[in-house]
């Protein structure tokens, strides 16, 4: 995936990022990174259910990448599915070992929980 697609999200050009990510997925529906990138644009655009759907595709396509699992947990929290996010968090913590999962992925989930519980 070209870096410019990621830069579209970072530059807050979510609609363009969504469009470009969808085009990439049309070319290769099994490209996990494209599903993940589309989900990031959806998350930033407050399209939480769409983000969950894309990440539920990306996780198995990526071989259960810890980063994608953490992103899915974050999307679950944003969409109000805290129990699903907690399950993913616990799974990542159990599998946490060098080379598989690291503290930053686990921290992403904890931050998501914290953001969602503030008034």
C-alpha positions in Angstrom: 0.0 0.0 0.0 1.4 3.3 -1.0 2.5 5.6 1.9 0.3 8.3 0.6 -2.8 6.4 1.5 -1.7 6.4 5.2 -0.8 10.0 4.9 -4.4 10.8 3.8 -5.6 9.5 7.2 -2.8 11.4 9.1 -3.8 14.5 7.1 -7.4 14.2 8.1 -8.5 13.4 4.5 -10.7 10.5 5.6 -13.1 10.4 2.7 -10.2 10.3 0.2 -8.5 7.6 2.4 -11.6 5.6 2.4 -12.0 5.9 -1.4 -8.3 4.9 -2.1 -8.4 2.0 0.4 -11.6 0.6 -1.2 -9.8 0.8 -4.6 -6.9 -1.1 -3.2 -9.2 -3.8 -1.7 -11.0 -4.1 -5.1 -7.6 -5.0 -6.6 -6.8 -7.4 -3.8 -9.6 -8.4 -1.4 -7.1 -10.4 0.7 -4.7 -7.5 1.4 -4.9 -7.3 5.1 -3.1 -4.0 5.3 -5.6 -2.3 3.0 -8.5 -3.5 5.3 -6.6 -2.2 8.3 -6.0 1.1 6.6 -9.6 1.5 5.6 -10.6 0.7 9.2 -8.3 3.5 10.5 -10.0 6.0 8.2 -13.4 4.7 9.3 -12.4 5.1 13.0 -11.2 8.6 12.5 -14.4 9.4 10.6 -16.5 8.0 13.5 -17.8 5.1 11.4 -17.2 2.5 14.1 -19.3 -0.4 12.8 -17.6 -0.1 9.4 -14.2 -0.1 11.1 -15.1 -3.2 13.1 -16.2 -5.0 9.9 -13.0 -4.2 8.1 -10.8 -5.2 11.0 -12.7 -8.4 11.5 -11.6 -9.2 7.9 -8.0 -7.9 8.4 -7.2 -9.9 11.6 -7.5 -13.4 10.0 -6.0 -12.2 6.7 -2.9 -10.9 8.7 -2.4 -14.2 10.6 -3.8 -12.5 13.8 -1.3 -9.7 13.8 -1.1 -8.2 17.3 -1.3 -4.7 15.9 -4.5 -5.5 13.9 -6.0 -7.3 17.0 -5.3 -4.2 19.1 -6.9 -2.0 16.4 -9.9 -4.3 16.4 -10.2 -4.0 20.2 -10.0 -0.2 19.9 -12.8 -0.3 17.3 -14.9 -2.6 19.5 -14.5 -0.1 22.4 -15.5 2.8 20.1 -18.5 0.9 18.9 -19.6 0.1 22.5 -18.5 -3.6 22.4 -16.4 -3.5 25.5 -16.7 -7.1 26.4 -15.3 -8.1 22.9 -12.5 -5.7 23.4 -11.7 -7.2 26.8 -11.5 -10.7 25.3 -9.0 -9.5 22.7 -7.0 -7.6 25.4 -6.8 -10.8 27.6 -5.8 -12.8 24.6 -3.0 -10.4 23.7 -1.8 -10.4 27.3 -1.7 -14.3 27.3 0.2 -14.4 24.1 2.5 -11.5 25.0 6.1 -12.6 24.3 8.9 -11.1 22.3 8.2 -11.2 18.7 4.5 -11.7 19.0 2.9 -8.9 21.0 4.4 -5.9 22.8 3.3 -3.4 25.3 2.3 -0.8 22.8 -0.4 -3.0 21.4 -1.8 -3.7 24.8 -1.4 0.0 25.8 -3.6 1.0 22.7 -6.4 -1.0 24.1 -6.1 0.3 27.7 -6.0 3.9 26.3 -9.2 3.2 24.3 -10.9 2.0 27.5 -9.8 5.1 29.3 -11.0 7.5 26.6 -14.4 5.8 26.5 -15.0 6.0 30.2 -14.3 9.7 30.6 -17.3 12.0 30.9 
